[in-house]
Amino acid sequence: MFVERVLSAARETLVTVADDAPLIEAAKLLRTGTDLVVVCAPGGVLAGVITKTDVVNQISHCQGSSCATAASMVMTRDVLLCRPGDGLHEVWSQMKERGLKNVPVTDEEARPIGVLNARVALQVLLDESEDEESLLRDYVMGIGYR
């Protein structure tokens, strides 16, 4: 099973800002129920991500005009990302290992096309497992075979 299977759901959760946008723009996007804002460099290439934790950490250091910081100064640059052709099991394992709830999905040129949510990935993997179990049970019991 590949990430491509959940791409439609991932597209719905994609929220982006330009790397030179003020951090306040990312903060406004995060308050609407979004967990992750993808920061894009010129040309639309993924440059990093911003989470609520990143915003809170920056605000706790604000003094005067430093609250007008650009998104690129606060974003996380070391980003785990995936592509539609990546195996969903492998991506889920990496998300679990790093404790991530969301991972950007990019095309071959590193332009964001979605955000994979852990809950969505886990549900698809669970459904796949249940389907396999059902097929195996039917095979062992000889249902549908002569």
SULTADA-V833514 format. One record per helix or strand of 3 or more residues. SS is the DSSP state (H for helix, E for strand). FROM is the first residue (numbers start at 1). TO is the last residue. If there is no record, write none. Layout:
ss: [SS,SS]
from: [FROM,FROM]
to: [TO,TO]
This chain:
ss: [H,E,H,E,E,H,H,H,E,H,E,E,H]
from: [3,16,23,37,45,52,64,71,81,88,102,111,118]
to: [12,18,30,40,50,59,68,74,83,98,106,117,141]
